[in-house]
Amino acid sequence: MSIASLRKFNQLAVKHIERFGTRDDLKILLEIGARQQAGERMTLKTLMLCCSVPESTLKRRLAKLVRQGFVIKEMTANDHRVHCYTVADKTMKLLHAFIDDIRAFEWP
């Protein structure tokens, strides 16, 4: 692989990452999406444990992602004090488009 190819791949990745905001936003979305695909629901506490993002930043970024419609915030059925987070369908489509672009990238 050449440096020019790596630069092209970086440009591809940045294009997708900028759709969501920052790298921290993408980290949050990937954690929620991975748990969602595994059939689990993500709470703020579990998100804080698995994301390497400071708590205040995590809360602020998560609220922004909810406002923008990338993430859906719902109360749990058994405890109305706890909220669960899931990735919206439009976000899942964008993440799958990112995966498709990575797979289609011409690696030398």
VENDA-V793248 format. One record per helix or strand of 3 or more residues. SS is the DSSP state (A for helix, B for strand). FROM is the first residue (numbers start at 0). LEN is the number of residues. If there is no record, write none. Layout:
ss = [SS SS]
from = [FROM FROM]
len = [LEN LEN]
//
This chain:
ss = [A A A A B B A]
from = [2 22 43 54 70 82 88]
len = [18 15 7 14 5 5 16]
//
